[in-house]
Amino acid sequence: MPSGRVYIVNSPDLAIAVQKHPKKLSFWFIEATFATRVAGLSKGATEAIQDNIHGENGQPSLFMDGMLAMHKDLKPSENLDRMIHTAVQKLAASMDMLSLDQGEPTELWGWVNMNFMTSTTHSIWGPRNPFQDPMVAQAYLAFEDNMIGLMSFPLPSVTCATAYAGREKVVAAFEKYFVNHGPDNASHLLQSRSKASDGFNLSINDKARLEVTLGHALLSNTTPTAFWTLYHIFSDSKVLNEVREEVSKLLILETHGDTTTRTIDIGRIREVALLNSVLHESLRHYGSGTNSRIVLEDIMLDGKYLLKKDAFVFLPNHAYHFDRLSWGDTVNDFDSYRFIDAKAQPSGAFRGFGGGANLCPGRFFAASEILSMCAMFAMRYDLKPALGTWHHPGTDNSNMSVQVHPPKREVSVNITVRKGWEGGKWAFRI
């Protein structure tokens, strides 16, 4: 740590105060440092990404130009709609396979983890997406599992050999991706990122390494949130029935001859209040990671607290998400209906998507993909625990690089097509 001094902000009100000073209390500085170390960038690329991090005075900034490209393409727009549609079509194809194989139980976290990775990465990197290779996907998971060790321990090729080897395999796959002009048929987001980095003379190897960090940004918290949202919908029959009733209002039935086509309007999926509520409660209940800032100059926070330059500021989500004054006596319970009234959300106490200038740029994409997956599952399938009763799997808190923790134990389910919903085709529009 630069100075050895650490400030821990446990108050939701003070967390809001921190948000008001994104340049003096910089998240981007930490993010840029994290990216260089976890990706294993060259000295030249490290200097480029740490230069003019905040993009001040209109000067080029490798880091901020890339971030601005992400914010632009991930806000509601035609570009975002195309990405959502691509991801949902990929997920739908994976779900079609479930209707063909209903013999053996399915491990739910494993299914969500791998298929969400496939759909999300395909929507970003296009038809040459390196993650469609199962060996690359497994290598990425090995890398992500010990990402903190990889950037913290000396001689990572020895001390974190599995994570190191995983990263290098993914890097090699992205090098091939760039050599084969993969971005030419990728999403507008990926093309914008590539264009933003063109003026910095990065090697193909460094470009490939930066894509690995993008994979972490896209997947590390979205995938466990998708799992928990799905788990809490199906493990509560009342919630499941209400979700089905609400989603059915977005369903369009068309019959041509002997074929019935059921089309879900995913462009309206965020209108389903209960689905949204379960998603946000999943982020609150399981989003217990810690956000960080570094103090770039002395600042008096909220007119009361002097924060000294070069110190770290930690913002623990658990403190806000389980603050009894903010959430009431049910704070420790998972309440699927807690966020039905969005206006009742306590100020500063929910940080599932971050906050202020550092609000997650991918929140619209992630929410749409998660809600669409849950809606498709709810309408098409019944999920029953293989052991007969739902048992909470606990949370795996071992990976400090993620904000939302995945399940600790396996959740095996029997997946069957809903009675009365057999046959026909499923389609999606946005």
MOCOR-V318258 format. One line per field, one symbol per residue. phi: phi as a letter, one per 30 degrees, with the letter a starting at -180 (. if undefined). Layout:
phi: ???
//
This chain:
phi: .ebicbccccceddddddedbdcdccdddddddedddddidddddddddcdhedidiidebedddddddddddcdeadddeddddddddddddddedddcbccddcddddddedddeddddddccidceddddedddddddddddbddddcccdhedcdbedddddddddedddddedddhedeccddedddddddcddchdddddddddddddedddcecdddddddddeddddbdddedddddddedccccbcbicccccccdddcddddddeeddeddddddcdcdbdbbcddaebcdhibcdcdeidcccbdeedddbddddcidcedddcdcececddddddidcbdciaidceedcdddddddddddddddddcbccbddcjbdbddicccdcddcccddddcdbcbccbdddicdiibcbbbb
//
